[in-house]
Structures are given as structure tokens and as C-alpha cells.
Amino acid sequence: MSSSPPTRSTLVHSEDELADNRNSGELMRAHSKKRLLPYSPPDWATGLQGIPNVRIELSTKNTPIQKWHLPGIPDGFEVYIKRDDLTGCSLSGNKARKLEFLLAEALDKGNDTLIGCGQINSNLCRALACAGRELGFNCHLLMRPNAENTGEFPSEGNAAMIQLVGANVHLVPPTATSYERDYLPKMKALSSHLRSHSKMSPYLVPVAGTSPVGLFGPIECFEEMRQQGVLEEFSDLVVTSGGTSAGFCIGNYLTGQKMKLHGMVAFKDTAFFHRQTNDLLHSVGLQDSVHSEDLITMVEGVAGRGYGLSTDEELEFIQDVATHTGIFLDPIYTGKVAFHMIRRLRTSPESFRGNKILFYNSGSVLGLLDGRTRDFLKSKKTNNKIHDWTCDDLRFPVSN
């Protein structure tokens, strides 16, 4: 993989093509700008600082909360699931909620290009590319390949969607793990290049969409759950640690901390997420009244083999959940979080405030289609339910 800076020939085509793309994008963004809505936060959040002025509808709201008959739940506990895997098709997952505020800001400011970043199977990058195309933005993504496909870009899962909508992908080294050190300098360099060579106006979207503006996505999600009665119904809320859990921390705190929050650390570590949450608390003016450590219990040991890597036991669990409940978990986040939630219910039941648990399903099923599930299913020698009845005989083949 070349380490040389991007050149005009790699990022800009003919002047006619550039003009056609710009005119088409301008028209789409003009129509999209009419979709901007003035934003007012929930009553309990009106005292926060940095409240966005606008939002744009990108996702399906009021995703259901359902009882979840997970295999392995110990006696005495009930588990329910908040189905944010149903926020939409191309935008399924919690990222759509953050993008409603981030892309509204980009439209409102008159930006024409989005620059994002993430791992090669990133839900955020896929959602950003799809939403960006819908609204008329150009999209550039700095993406980190896995060690096994360095220099290549797969055509499966989220990566396939990114290619289908025509986003520009710039591969960075597989060692890139820090947003501030590895991604942000290149995002700024790309932004400068696009401004000077292509007269574009880029908007930078931080990793996972986690920012003071994107924070209002999960804040609105918490208000949606409040209206669905979760504060009266549930003792505990289990969520992947990150920007979404930070928004839930704020919502839970400002509504009386009626639930205990469990942040499942599927990558990085506890210190990272407490620091990130405290930074977000500071951004909305809560730094003097409360700290992350007071609001959420971070649970480590969830990452398993590491970010984006699965064990056979985790994949077996994901299949068991799908077989028993018809609900799909993704192998990067929610599969690991649910797996370790069940383990924690068994081994540390005292760590939960009560016995009625709400699991926040933030993920996209596209994570299941990145190749690992295919390879896992091919390797299985038991529970094969593919039967051969290709003959013309109408008698059911009993041997199957």
C-alpha cells in the first residue's frame, strides 16, 4: 500500500465529469435541505449546552421493545430487546440516529462532501456513504483493512454497500487504531486537498459519529425509550460502550438514574470509554456535576480475540440466537455483548440492580455478511438442514 499523498489524478476525473457530479449533487442537496427540521430537545435536556439547531429524518422511529427468549437466560431473569437494528435498511443500526444530526449540520453549513473513517467493515462508514448519497453528498472514507486483506477491499457486507453507492475509499495501514493520531491528520490533509484542487467543501465525521453533535442521536433515542416506558419497566440497561452509551448516561442521569447502565467494552478499554464519556459530558456542560464513573458500569473482557475478530463460541451463540429467536446479532459488537451479558447473568447476578433487563441492539445485520459467517457455516458438520430433493420422485426422501 502506497504511503504517498493523494494526487489530482486519483481523486478528480475529467472537468466535465466533475461539473456534472457537482451539478447533480447541488440539486440533490438543495432538495435535501428542504427536509431540515428545527430541533428542540426533550424537556429534561433543555439545560444542556451545544444543542443542535436542526436535524433531518433518516431513520424509522419508535423501534419496538420486545421480550427476548434468549437461550441460556438463568432462572429469575427476564430479558427484553430494543430493536434499533430496525431503524432502516441501508441505515440499520444506531448510526442512523447520530447521522440525523451530523448530516443536518453539514447541509445547514453548505458542505458538499463528507469525510469519514473506520475499520473495513464499519457500520458508520456504510451508513454515512448511504445517507450521504441519498442527500447528495460526495463521500470519502479512510478505512483500515484487516491484516488478512491488506491492500484489498472486500465485496461483502458493509464494504459491498459502500461500493454500490460509489463512495471513494482510501485504505490506511492496518496498524491505524487511533483517531487522533492515525485518521484525523489524513482526514484534514484530504480535506485541504479537496478544497484546493476540486473546490469542494468537506465536512469531517469523527470515528463512529461520536461527537458533541452526534451525541444528540442517542439522547433522542433515550427519550424514545422513556416514552416507551423503560424507566418504569426495567432495572438494567445493557449497551455497547461508546458514544451511544454516553448519550444514555446523560438521559438516565437527567431523568433520575432509574436504571443501572452496563457498558460492554467490545474494544479499547474502560479508561478510554470513561475518558470519552467525560469529554462528552463536558461538551454539554455537565462536567462539574457528574462523571462517567458515577453513571455507568464498564464491563471488560467482552472483546474476545479482539475488535472485529470472532471465536467459534461467539459465532455458535449468534446462530443459536437466530435459530431460537429469529433475531440477528452482528459479530463485531452486539453478538459479543449479548454473549457476555448472558455469561454475566450466570456468573455475577449480583452485579445487576434487578431482574428485568433491557438489551439495546445497536447493530446491523450486514456485519454477518462479511464472510466469517459463510466460512463458519461451511465448516459445521452437524445441524445441517440443507436437504437434497433434486430428483423427480414425489416421495419424500426419508434418508434426509
LOVEXBA-684421 format. One line per field, with one value per residue (C-alpha): x, y, z; residue in three letters; residue number from 0. Coordinates in pm, whole numbers. Layout:
N
c1 X,... .
c2 Y,... .
c3 Z,... .
loba ALA,... .
vexdren NUM,... .
% end
This chain:
400
c1 0,147,220,240,-12,-321,-273,-513,-536,-655,-927,-1051,-1168,-1239,-1358,-1686,-1746,-1662,-1907,-2184,-2133,-2128,-2449,-2628,-2512,-2612,-2965,-2998,-2863,-3100,-3393,-3245,-3206,-3583,-3606,-3420,-3630,-3579,-3467,-3590,-3451,-3658,-3775,-3520,-3236,-3315,-3044,-2766,-2510,-2437,-2789,-2806,-3036,-3150,-3195,-3304,-3519,-3317,-3439,-3754,-3851,-4014,-3834,-4006,-3913,-3983,-3943,-3636,-3635,-3259,-3112,-2925,-3106,-3082,-3399,-3524,-3424,-3623,-3451,-3609,-3455,-3473,-3473,-3256,-3145,-3476,-3404,-3392,-3236,-2930,-2903,-2991,-2839,-2771,-2552,-2859,-2963,-2628,-2623,-2959,-2776,-2433,-2559,-2818,-2532,-2337,-2639,-2707,-2345,-2345,-2089,-2090,-1853,-1834,-1510,-1539,-1323,-1335,-1246,-1316,-1649,-1754,-2127,-2072,-1888,-2163,-2439,-2251,-2196,-2562,-2711,-2463,-2560,-2931,-2882,-2649,-2307,-1980,-1827,-1465,-1383,-1047,-1071,-843,-820,-786,-442,-557,-678,-423,-433,-761,-1121,-1377,-1710,-1915,-2126,-2086,-1797,-2025,-2281,-2008,-1900,-2255,-2323,-1994,-1808,-1436,-1233,-878,-708,-488,-241,-390,-199,-418,-609,-606,-848,-638,-303,-380,-703,-762,-435,-508,-872,-755,-498,-765,-1000,-733,-662,-1029,-1074,-775,-793,-1163,-1320,-1515,-1635,-1578,-1743,-1542,-1736,-1544,-1497,-1828,-2000,-1910,-1909,-2100,-2340,-2379,-2441,-2796,-2881,-2864,-3012,-3320,-3316,-3323,-3623,-3793,-3731,-3855,-4180,-4199,-4196,-3849,-3784,-4079,-4033,-3663,-3396,-3092,-2990,-2711,-2540,-2212,-1976,-1920,-2096,-2438,-2380,-2265,-2597,-2782,-2576,-2692,-3054,-3056,-2885,-3120,-3429,-3332,-3098,-3383,-3187,-2838,-2632,-2386,-2136,-1994,-1640,-1613,-1290,-1040,-1069,-1259,-1027,-1078,-1457,-1474,-1247,-1462,-1784,-1638,-1536,-1893,-2032,-1805,-1932,-2290,-2195,-2229,-1862,-1899,-2200,-2127,-1865,-1880,-1764,-2081,-2315,-2219,-2051,-1797,-1760,-1432,-1345,-1606,-1371,-1265,-999,-1008,-1201,-1368,-1245,-1475,-1437,-1629,-1812,-1935,-2048,-2223,-2406,-2511,-2650,-2830,-2990,-3106,-3236,-3426,-3548,-3525,-3314,-2974,-2675,-2365,-2030,-1841,-2049,-2394,-2310,-2025,-2226,-2523,-2290,-2117,-2441,-2572,-2244,-2257,-2619,-2499,-2173,-2238,-2613,-2546,-2396,-2745,-2981,-3286,-3410,-3572,-3301,-3323,-3066,-3001,-2949,-2743,-2616,-2664,-2714,-2466,-2185,-2296,-2232,-1861,-1752,-1693,-2047,-2020,-1693,-1832,-2142,-1935,-1713,-2004,-2050,-2367,-2712,-2703,-3057,-2986,-3164,-3131,-3461,-3345,-3489,-3832,-3963,-4254,-4192,-4014,-3656,-3672,-3296,-3276 .
c2 0,331,593,878,1164,1163,1319,1505,1209,973,1198,1404,1284,1499,1856,1767,1473,1688,1956,1701,1546,1886,2000,1675,1691,2056,1977,1682,1880,2168,1928,1764,2099,2140,1832,2003,2034,2273,2076,2107,1860,1666,1872,1706,1805,2173,2281,2115,2318,2279,2179,2146,2377,2129,1760,1554,1241,942,654,474,590,405,80,-186,-327,-700,-982,-1179,-1553,-1582,-1929,-1957,-1693,-1811,-1859,-1544,-1303,-1159,-1004,-763,-610,-258,-323,-44,-297,-195,175,117,-100,79,272,-4,36,319,516,650,836,1014,1098,1274,1549,1533,1545,1807,2026,1957,2056,2363,2478,2426,2146,1924,1641,1402,1255,966,686,340,-24,-201,-344,-21,30,405,421,223,434,755,651,552,855,1086,960,991,1356,1447,1449,1324,1078,989,719,642,274,34,-316,-630,-786,-1067,-837,-557,-355,-511,-405,-684,-703,-835,-692,-322,-299,-409,-140,123,28,10,373,485,619,693,464,541,246,329,94,-194,-57,256,237,593,850,1148,1001,785,908,1273,1409,1230,1342,1700,1655,1510,1794,2050,1871,1862,2228,2345,2108,2036,2341,2112,2197,1888,1804,1573,1300,1159,788,616,953,1024,1400,1668,1697,1322,1279,1406,1095,864,1138,1133,753,760,994,750,467,684,738,361,318,175,380,217,-130,-213,-229,-253,-139,-322,-136,-139,121,428,743,580,470,827,963,706,808,1167,1066,830,1087,1373,1155,1029,733,483,214,76,108,-161,-53,-362,-286,-463,-280,-42,-43,102,400,500,498,677,945,967,989,1255,1459,1438,1532,1836,1928,1959,2138,1855,1818,1986,1788,1427,1196,887,665,762,685,354,27,-62,-436,-557,-898,-862,-815,-1181,-1227,-853,-593,-741,-1093,-1377,-1703,-2014,-1998,-1646,-1747,-2054,-1821,-1588,-1886,-2017,-1677,-1658,-2016,-1970,-1609,-1505,-1202,-1146,-1013,-879,-1044,-720,-569,-697,-1068,-1029,-802,-1043,-1341,-1181,-1042,-1399,-1513,-1225,-1305,-1655,-1579,-1236,-1195,-960,-706,-631,-399,-614,-899,-725,-642,-431,-508,-230,-385,-123,-339,-405,-749,-652,-743,-1104,-1090,-1006,-1365,-1503,-1644,-1813,-1975,-2076,-2239,-2424,-2564,-2700,-3075,-3101,-2945,-2933,-2856,-2845,-3147,-3299,-3349,-3270,-3591,-3608,-3864,-3713,-3946,-3759,-3891,-4040,-4071,-3691 .
c3 0,-106,157,-97,-67,-286,-627,-852,-1091,-816,-678,-973,-1313,-1619,-1574,-1748,-1514,-1214,-1331,-1392,-1048,-882,-1056,-970,-610,-575,-692,-454,-159,-237,-216,95,267,250,473,759,1073,1364,1667,2022,2280,2534,2831,3060,2823,2767,3010,2809,2619,2248,2146,1764,1572,1309,1236,936,937,818,1030,1137,1484,1774,1706,1916,2256,2267,2513,2406,2468,2457,2505,2834,3041,3404,3606,3773,3493,3204,2903,2656,2344,2196,1821,1680,1420,1257,1206,832,562,429,756,1001,1345,1586,1344,1162,1476,1503,1132,1160,1347,1184,825,914,1033,712,499,709,674,297,286,-22,77,369,503,746,877,1027,1003,674,800,969,1021,1044,712,540,693,611,249,202,378,209,-136,-51,44,-245,-78,-219,25,104,358,518,603,783,630,834,847,617,337,346,25,-85,-40,2,-177,113,393,468,221,-64,23,31,-320,-453,-360,-518,-216,-251,-26,85,255,552,724,926,1226,1230,1558,1696,1555,1666,1561,1257,1097,1175,1024,695,701,739,461,231,318,231,-98,-197,-111,-311,-611,-651,-485,-253,96,316,647,873,1055,1353,1409,1495,1460,1823,1876,2069,1774,1715,2089,2043,1841,2145,2363,2138,2143,2524,2511,2274,2520,2808,2620,2571,2949,3010,3325,3497,3348,3359,3627,3398,3050,2866,2580,2391,2534,2317,2205,2233,2592,2669,2542,2751,3056,3012,2963,3259,3483,3395,3446,3790,3725,3750,3564,3609,3290,3185,2916,2748,2630,2292,2200,2361,2744,3038,3077,2713,2737,3071,2924,2608,2810,3039,2733,2602,2944,2932,2585,2713,3035,3288,3381,3720,3839,3744,3596,3377,3661,3853,3565,3406,3494,3227,3170,3021,2877,2602,2305,2294,2026,1957,1762,1455,1534,1637,1824,1718,2052,1973,1624,1767,2006,1723,1532,1842,1898,1535,1545,1872,1840,1475,1571,1414,1606,1440,1519,1586,1865,1960,1928,2176,2405,2427,2470,2768,2909,2940,3093,3342,3436,3522,3699,3855,3903,4193,3951,3818,4004,3935,3722,3425,3173,2855,2585,2333,1989,1807,1526,1159,1010,738,977,940,566,571,504,853,886,548,644,985,836,575,849,1052,1026,1237,1229,850,735,363,214,-132,-313,-665,-813,-979,-727,-529,-236,45,75,425,449,460 .
loba MET,SER,SER,SER,PRO,PRO,THR,ARG,SER,THR,LEU,VAL,HIS,SER,GLU,ASP,GLU,LEU,ALA,ASP,ASN,ARG,ASN,SER,GLY,GLU,LEU,MET,ARG,ALA,HIS,SER,LYS,LYS,ARG,LEU,LEU,PRO,TYR,SER,PRO,PRO,ASP,TRP,ALA,THR,GLY,LEU,GLN,GLY,ILE,PRO,ASN,VAL,ARG,ILE,GLU,LEU,SER,THR,LYS,ASN,THR,PRO,ILE,GLN,LYS,TRP,HIS,LEU,PRO,GLY,ILE,PRO,ASP,GLY,PHE,GLU,VAL,TYR,ILE,LYS,ARG,ASP,ASP,LEU,THR,GLY,CYS,SER,LEU,SER,GLY,ASN,LYS,ALA,ARG,LYS,LEU,GLU,PHE,LEU,LEU,ALA,GLU,ALA,LEU,ASP,LYS,GLY,ASN,ASP,THR,LEU,ILE,GLY,CYS,GLY,GLN,ILE,ASN,SER,ASN,LEU,CYS,ARG,ALA,LEU,ALA,CYS,ALA,GLY,ARG,GLU,LEU,GLY,PHE,ASN,CYS,HIS,LEU,LEU,MET,ARG,PRO,ASN,ALA,GLU,ASN,THR,GLY,GLU,PHE,PRO,SER,GLU,GLY,ASN,ALA,ALA,MET,ILE,GLN,LEU,VAL,GLY,ALA,ASN,VAL,HIS,LEU,VAL,PRO,PRO,THR,ALA,THR,SER,TYR,GLU,ARG,ASP,TYR,LEU,PRO,LYS,MET,LYS,ALA,LEU,SER,SER,HIS,LEU,ARG,SER,HIS,SER,LYS,MET,SER,PRO,TYR,LEU,VAL,PRO,VAL,ALA,GLY,THR,SER,PRO,VAL,GLY,LEU,PHE,GLY,PRO,ILE,GLU,CYS,PHE,GLU,GLU,MET,ARG,GLN,GLN,GLY,VAL,LEU,GLU,GLU,PHE,SER,ASP,LEU,VAL,VAL,THR,SER,GLY,GLY,THR,SER,ALA,GLY,PHE,CYS,ILE,GLY,ASN,TYR,LEU,THR,GLY,GLN,LYS,MET,LYS,LEU,HIS,GLY,MET,VAL,ALA,PHE,LYS,ASP,THR,ALA,PHE,PHE,HIS,ARG,GLN,THR,ASN,ASP,LEU,LEU,HIS,SER,VAL,GLY,LEU,GLN,ASP,SER,VAL,HIS,SER,GLU,ASP,LEU,ILE,THR,MET,VAL,GLU,GLY,VAL,ALA,GLY,ARG,GLY,TYR,GLY,LEU,SER,THR,ASP,GLU,GLU,LEU,GLU,PHE,ILE,GLN,ASP,VAL,ALA,THR,HIS,THR,GLY,ILE,PHE,LEU,ASP,PRO,ILE,TYR,THR,GLY,LYS,VAL,ALA,PHE,HIS,MET,ILE,ARG,ARG,LEU,ARG,THR,SER,PRO,GLU,SER,PHE,ARG,GLY,ASN,LYS,ILE,LEU,PHE,TYR,ASN,SER,GLY,SER,VAL,LEU,GLY,LEU,LEU,ASP,GLY,ARG,THR,ARG,ASP,PHE,LEU,LYS,SER,LYS,LYS,THR,ASN,ASN,LYS,ILE,HIS,ASP,TRP,THR,CYS,ASP,ASP,LEU,ARG,PHE,PRO,VAL,SER,ASN .
vexdren 0,1,2,3,4,5,6,7,8,9,10,11,12,13,14,15,16,17,18,19,20,21,22,23,24,25,26,27,28,29,30,31,32,33,34,35,36,37,38,39,40,41,42,43,44,45,46,47,48,49,50,51,52,53,54,55,56,57,58,59,60,61,62,63,64,65,66,67,68,69,70,71,72,73,74,75,76,77,78,79,80,81,82,83,84,85,86,87,88,89,90,91,92,93,94,95,96,97,98,99,100,101,102,103,104,105,106,107,108,109,110,111,112,113,114,115,116,117,118,119,120,121,122,123,124,125,126,127,128,129,130,131,132,133,134,135,136,137,138,139,140,141,142,143,144,145,146,147,148,149,150,151,152,153,154,155,156,157,158,159,160,161,162,163,164,165,166,167,168,169,170,171,172,173,174,175,176,177,178,179,180,181,182,183,184,185,186,187,188,189,190,191,192,193,194,195,196,197,198,199,200,201,202,203,204,205,206,207,208,209,210,211,212,213,214,215,216,217,218,219,220,221,222,223,224,225,226,227,228,229,230,231,232,233,234,235,236,237,238,239,240,241,242,243,244,245,246,247,248,249,250,251,252,253,254,255,256,257,258,259,260,261,262,263,264,265,266,267,268,269,270,271,272,273,274,275,276,277,278,279,280,281,282,283,284,285,286,287,288,289,290,291,292,293,294,295,296,297,298,299,300,301,302,303,304,305,306,307,308,309,310,311,312,313,314,315,316,317,318,319,320,321,322,323,324,325,326,327,328,329,330,331,332,333,334,335,336,337,338,339,340,341,342,343,344,345,346,347,348,349,350,351,352,353,354,355,356,357,358,359,360,361,362,363,364,365,366,367,368,369,370,371,372,373,374,375,376,377,378,379,380,381,382,383,384,385,386,387,388,389,390,391,392,393,394,395,396,397,398,399 .
% end
